[in-house]
């Protein structure tokens, strides 16, 4: 599990994206909200999805996909933020 903590902690954008996806969001909306390029957001989402920290709720959509943080992602955030249960 701490390999995931390290993975998220090493990436400033990954941490912001993981935290922002606690509430349902799309890459475009997230890019506006965080003031980060959409391509950078998409890359972070793909990396987080591969690790099981984020999930796509609309995988069949070509555009307008929505994502959220998984339970594992929430646990990792809690550890990083010192709010571990």
Backbone bond lengths (Angstrom), bond angles and torsions (degrees), N, CA, C in turn:
res aa  C-N    CA-C-N  psi(-1)  N-CA   C-N-CA  omega(-1)  CA-C   N-CA-C  phi
1 X - - - 1.451 - - 1.533 110.97 -
2 X 1.325 116.64 -35.54 1.464 118.35 -177.41 1.528 112.85 -71.79
3 X 1.342 116.48 -17.04 1.462 118.07 171.59 1.525 109.84 -65.91
4 X 1.336 117.39 -34.00 1.470 121.30 176.73 1.522 111.19 -72.26
5 X 1.323 116.30 -37.27 1.471 120.23 176.23 1.523 108.96 -60.02
6 X 1.318 116.39 -45.19 1.459 121.41 179.09 1.527 111.27 -64.13
7 X 1.339 116.29 -43.37 1.464 121.58 179.78 1.524 111.42 -58.27
8 X 1.326 116.92 -46.57 1.467 120.78 179.92 1.524 110.27 -71.15
9 X 1.312 116.88 -43.27 1.458 121.58 -177.39 1.522 113.72 -63.40
10 X 1.332 117.04 -30.66 1.470 120.97 179.74 1.520 112.70 -72.45
11 X 1.323 116.53 -21.44 1.465 119.96 -175.59 1.513 112.04 -110.27
12 X 1.304 116.89 108.86 1.471 121.07 -179.86 1.529 110.87 -56.87
13 X 1.333 116.66 -44.76 1.466 120.36 -178.96 1.527 110.43 -69.82
14 X 1.330 117.17 -41.13 1.471 119.76 179.03 1.525 111.16 -57.00
15 X 1.319 116.18 -43.28 1.465 120.34 -179.30 1.534 110.48 -64.92
16 X 1.327 117.17 -43.92 1.471 120.91 179.22 1.524 111.06 -62.43
17 X 1.337 115.96 -43.59 1.468 120.63 -178.62 1.525 110.29 -66.03
18 X 1.326 117.05 -45.92 1.456 120.79 179.95 1.529 110.81 -58.37
19 X 1.315 115.56 -43.82 1.467 120.43 179.95 1.537 111.23 -67.51
20 X 1.320 116.78 -41.37 1.465 120.91 -178.22 1.529 111.89 -68.79
21 X 1.331 116.87 -26.40 1.458 119.52 -178.13 1.526 113.25 -85.47
22 X 1.324 116.76 10.41 1.466 119.55 170.68 1.526 107.43 -58.19
23 X 1.336 115.11 -35.93 1.471 118.79 172.75 1.533 107.79 -104.29
24 X 1.294 115.49 143.68 1.456 123.58 -178.63 1.529 111.02 -50.20
25 X 1.342 116.81 133.84 1.461 119.97 -178.04 1.518 110.86 -158.60
26 X 1.325 116.36 160.55 1.464 122.25 174.42 1.532 108.21 -106.91
27 X 1.329 118.00 159.35 1.467 120.24 178.84 1.538 113.05 -57.21
28 X 1.304 116.88 -39.66 1.470 120.49 -179.55 1.523 111.02 -64.66
29 X 1.326 116.75 -46.10 1.470 120.79 179.30 1.525 110.65 -64.62
30 X 1.325 115.09 -39.13 1.463 120.40 180.00 1.526 110.92 -65.90
31 X 1.321 117.24 -40.23 1.469 121.21 179.07 1.528 110.50 -60.61
32 X 1.321 116.23 -41.69 1.477 119.85 177.58 1.519 111.10 -66.71
33 X 1.334 115.95 -45.22 1.460 121.72 -177.13 1.533 111.87 -63.08
34 X 1.345 116.67 -41.58 1.465 121.22 -175.94 1.526 113.33 -94.66
35 X 1.338 116.25 -7.04 1.465 122.08 -177.65 1.533 111.01 56.50
36 X 1.337 114.22 50.18 1.464 122.68 178.38 1.526 106.46 -130.51
37 X 1.335 117.39 144.88 1.465 121.73 -179.93 1.528 110.58 -54.15
38 X 1.330 115.71 140.67 1.465 120.27 -179.06 1.523 112.08 -60.86
39 X 1.313 117.73 -36.76 1.469 120.35 179.38 1.531 111.01 -63.40
40 X 1.321 116.63 -36.35 1.464 121.28 178.01 1.529 110.04 -68.70
41 X 1.315 116.51 -40.87 1.467 121.88 176.92 1.527 109.75 -61.91
42 X 1.325 116.65 -47.09 1.465 121.29 -179.12 1.521 111.60 -60.91
43 X 1.320 116.61 -41.05 1.467 120.84 178.38 1.535 110.18 -62.15
44 X 1.323 116.40 -45.37 1.468 120.80 179.30 1.532 110.72 -63.21
45 X 1.324 116.90 -42.03 1.466 120.56 178.75 1.525 110.12 -61.87
46 X 1.318 117.46 -43.70 1.471 120.83 178.81 1.529 111.07 -60.86
47 X 1.320 116.71 -43.95 1.470 120.82 179.29 1.529 110.67 -63.13
48 X 1.319 116.69 -44.14 1.462 121.47 -179.24 1.529 111.56 -68.47
49 X 1.316 116.71 -35.24 1.462 121.20 177.79 1.527 110.47 -65.98
50 X 1.328 116.61 -42.68 1.473 121.19 179.02 1.522 111.77 -59.82
51 X 1.315 117.22 -30.34 1.466 122.39 -179.24 1.532 112.45 -89.92
52 X 1.339 116.89 -2.71 1.461 120.52 178.97 1.518 114.24 80.46
53 X 1.326 116.40 18.68 1.461 120.76 -177.57 1.524 112.68 -95.16
54 X 1.325 115.68 -19.06 1.469 122.87 -180.00 1.528 106.79 -135.28
55 X 1.330 116.33 147.61 1.464 120.00 177.09 1.519 110.44 -130.10
56 X 1.326 115.09 146.82 1.457 121.51 176.35 1.521 107.76 -91.13
57 X 1.321 116.09 128.24 1.460 121.43 -178.93 1.522 112.40 -92.52
58 X 1.328 117.08 -13.04 1.463 121.64 -179.08 1.538 109.81 -131.75
59 X 1.330 118.23 60.10 1.460 121.01 -173.48 1.534 114.84 -64.97
60 X 1.323 117.69 -22.55 1.463 119.89 -178.76 1.522 113.20 -82.40
61 X 1.325 117.33 -9.76 1.466 121.30 178.44 1.523 109.61 -80.90
62 X 1.313 116.11 137.54 1.459 119.85 176.58 1.528 110.74 -81.14
63 X 1.305 116.10 -36.07 1.463 122.29 177.45 1.520 107.87 -128.45
64 X 1.321 115.93 157.09 1.455 119.98 177.52 1.518 113.67 72.49
65 X 1.326 116.50 33.69 1.463 119.78 177.03 1.525 110.04 -71.97
66 X 1.321 115.43 145.67 1.455 120.87 178.03 1.520 110.22 -116.76
67 X 1.316 114.64 141.11 1.462 122.46 -176.09 1.512 110.45 -128.26
68 X 1.348 114.55 159.93 1.460 120.01 172.26 1.533 108.63 -152.39
69 X 1.310 115.10 160.40 1.457 122.91 177.99 1.529 109.19 -72.69
70 X 1.322 116.77 135.60 1.468 121.51 177.12 1.533 109.77 -79.58
71 X 1.322 116.15 172.76 1.465 120.51 176.85 1.528 110.47 -60.90
72 X 1.339 116.71 -38.99 1.466 120.25 177.11 1.532 110.06 -62.68
73 X 1.325 116.58 -42.54 1.461 121.01 177.90 1.522 111.98 -60.13
74 X 1.321 115.86 -39.59 1.469 120.57 178.44 1.529 110.90 -65.71
75 X 1.335 116.68 -38.45 1.470 120.47 177.28 1.528 110.96 -63.96
76 X 1.327 116.10 -42.27 1.468 120.95 179.28 1.523 109.79 -62.90
77 X 1.328 117.22 -44.60 1.473 121.03 177.58 1.521 111.40 -59.83
78 X 1.321 116.95 -41.78 1.469 121.31 -179.85 1.525 110.42 -61.10
79 X 1.324 116.61 -41.09 1.473 120.31 178.35 1.532 109.89 -64.93
80 X 1.315 116.87 -46.88 1.466 121.76 -178.07 1.529 110.62 -61.49
81 X 1.317 116.38 -40.56 1.464 120.81 -176.35 1.541 112.16 -87.16
82 X 1.326 116.73 3.00 1.457 120.20 177.79 1.513 114.35 73.11
83 X 1.333 116.34 23.02 1.468 121.41 -178.96 1.522 110.27 -111.70
84 X 1.302 115.07 28.49 1.461 121.11 -178.05 1.521 110.91 -57.81
85 X 1.324 115.50 137.49 1.475 121.07 -178.74 1.503 111.47 -76.74
